[in-house]
């Protein structure tokens, strides 16, 4: 149930090299240090319009370089004029995602005076409030905690010059639309808006129409799963799912995987069963504390674990480029959820495989 995406009335020639952008020397050097070479398609199309001050609507699959697409122009604007912050606000749906965005900003501002910070729930608010008192230049936040601190007067958004909504479609899926509207109210009317997502549900289109002014629109295969992913569907009865999963993990081409389940309890139990089999498996689900989640993700990134069993809370915001497989142990509820789940593999132009176990009860979802 999608409606048409707004048509951009502004045209820009896609860049083929970051040197075409005539960026400030500190940022240009940071891009070289980060070993960014040829711009990815979403970067090639959106960085120049954003640098020119246009609002941007960018639709592209996860793992296609969207973070740098909005971080580079935001940092360039901050470097052009040193003012009291916060001046850049990035809103994302999960703690993992805003942490990764913050890390990307830090990598690109390492030798500048630009200061960034994160705001999210599940941890003490005191350090976040203390950092806000030092007027950081960029705030990367989850909607719930940000709105809470805003309502109690700990956040001043009156100087925001650039607003970025990342994974905007997922924020709607998680019910964050009222929070986002609350955050928008105190923002200056005159600002730049950059909105990025992987899909374009109707609610996102309506918000885009409300906040974007004559935006530059970029669509990079936004409604389709990444082309670097090979898909397979396995019809199976429920009681054979674990046996088939064990078979997948034993294959020679298996390197690392995220296995998605429908419930928290199922994720925890499945991770325990794989661990008893001798596999290096760890669970990731919403009942875990922030320190437990961080420990699980750190272990997965460093290959202490090679299987991450997760609920949909982890289907966004996990940027690990060399995941070989995604297994839908339980089929997702929607087509968009499928797109986002399997987007955990095939990232950064790597190839990957997505396996979905489908029972007879899943027939209607399979057809969709």
Secondary structure, DSSP 8 states (H G I E B T S, - for coil): ---------------SSGGGG---HHHHHHHHHTT--S--HHHHHHHHHHHTT--EEEEE-TTSSHHHHHHHHHHHHHHHS--SS--EEEEESSHHHHHHHHHHHHHHTTTSS--EEEE-SSS-SHHHHHHHTT--SEEEEEHHHHHHHHHTT----TT--EEEE-SHHHHHHTT-HHHHHHHHHTS-SS-EEEEEES---HHHHHHHHHH-SS-EEEEESTTS--TTEEEEEEE--GGGHHHHHHHHHTSTT---EEEE-SSHHHHHHHHHHHHHTT--EEEE-TTS-HHHHHHHHHHHHTTS-SEEEE-GGGSSS---TT--EEEESS--SSHHHHHHHHTTSSGGG--EEEEEEE-GGGHHHHH-
